[in-house]
Amino acid sequence: MRVLLDTNVLLSAILFGGIPRRLLEAAIDGRLRLVTSRHLMEEFEEILEDRFDFSKAAAVETRSELEVLAELVEPLEVRQVCRDPDDDHVLAAAVAGQAEAIITGDRDLLALEWHEEVEILTPASFDLRLRDLDK
């Protein structure tokens, strides 16, 4: 299954564990295929440095490891759908990467529920679905 883990989920996976880490581990194990974009990876790297005091080298290395794991896509167009332009980049990357789902904690994105053919779910909701698929 192709999914986009939003920046907030990736940060939680790396820094705090729990369900987001289980989802990242599912990608490492090959049970999920991650898609993302250069823009989202730049945002991820910047947040590691600015909010979590990662050194530049550590932030770059963490980003690089995720880029090896994920398929990087470049949306041809980033349409304005949300009030937050960063959310528009998430939607565009998911569509460009033919993701089946966006996994996020962002309330604005979650309120959409669907964008084009992409379902938008919380980490907990998606984790339940993944556990059912693994049975």
N, C-alpha and C positions, 0 to 999 in steps of 0.2 A: 504494500500500500504506500502510495506517495503522499507525504505530508510536509507541511511547512510548520516548523516550530518557531513561533514568534520570538522575538528578542527576549521578552520577559521570561519566557519558558526556558530558553537556552541559558539565560543568566541564573535562573533558579536551579537548573540542572547542574551547572558547573559549581555554583557557590553553596547551595543549600541541600541538595539531594531530594529525597522524597519522590513523589510521583513524576515530576519533570525529569529527574535522573533516570527513573525506570524507562521513560519514553526514549531518552537519549541512548540508553543501553540497548533498547530494542532496535534502534538504528545501527548501533555498533555490531549487534548480533545478526544484522541483515533482515530482521523481521519488518523493518520499516525502511523506506527510501526517503531521505530528506531532500528537499529542494529549498533553495534560498537564492538571494541575489547579492551582488557586490555591495549594493547600497545597504542592505540589512546587515551584512558582515562588517561594514565600516561603522555602522551605528553600534553594533555589539562591541567592537574593539574600543570605540570612544567611551562607552559607558563603563567598561572594565577599568579604563584608566581614570576617568573623571570622577566616578561615583564610588569605585571600590579600590582605588589606590593601587591598581596593578601597575607595574613598571611597563614602559613601552614594549620592551622585549617580551615580557610575559603575556601582555595583551595580544601582540602579534602572533606569538606561538600558539596561544589558545585559539585565536581566529583561524590560523593555518590548519590546525588539527580538525576543526569543524569543516573547513573548506575541502579537506581531503575526503571527509565522510559524506558531504552533501553534493548534490548536483547544483552548480551555479548557473542561474538563468539570468538573462537580461531582458526585462519586459520592453516591448517596442513602444508601449504607451503606458503612462501612469495617469489614469483618469481620476478626477476629483469625485469621490464617492462619500468620504467621511469628512468630518469637520477638522480632523487632525491629518495633515498631509503625510505624516509618517505611516499612518494606517493605510493610506492609499498605496504606499509602496509594498506593504504586506500583501494586500489584495492582488496587486499587479504581478508580484513575484509568484504567488500561488497559481494564478491563472496561466502565466507563462510557463511555469513548471508542471502544468497539468496535475496539480496536487488534488487529491480527493478531499483533503481536510486541512484547515488551519487550526493549530492548537495554540490557544492564547488565554491570557488572563485579562486582556484588555476589554473593558466593559463596552466600549463603543463598537468594537468588532463583534463581540459576542451578541450584541443587540441585533445585528444584521441576520444572524443565524445561517444564512447562505449568501454567497456572492457568486453569481453565474452558476457553475456546476460544483462549487467548492463549499463544503459544509464547514461551519465555524463552531468549534467546541472548546470547552475547558479541558485542562489536562486531566482532571478527575473523570469527566465524562468519556474522554477518549480512552483513558486507561481501562475503564470498565469494558468498553467495546473491544479493545485489544485483548483483554483477558478472555473474553468470549471467543474471539477468533483463534486464540491459542489452544483452546480445549479440544 
